[in-house]
């Protein structure tokens, strides 16, 4: 059975929705990889085996790209430190400016 989107998908905010969709897509790619690996293990026709091996490689590339996108969205946003701004230091004059 293929992965499905969560039932509450429409209630998620934009960021959570995107991450949920990416997670489901990654699981779907891995399901396809597993299915094709089983197929390859029982096929005798070398042409068909080669076809499914190529498909496995393509699905692995898809999963990798989707995972990169998910990782980017899971990174906390770069935050500027709170508090007073610290001036830059000039080591030649030993002064802040």
ABEGO torsion letter per residue (X at the ends): XBBBBBAAAAABBAAAAAAAAAAAAAAAAAAAAAAAAAAAAABABAAAAAAAAAAAAAAAAAAAAAAAAAAAAABBBBBBBBEBBBBBBBAAAGBBX
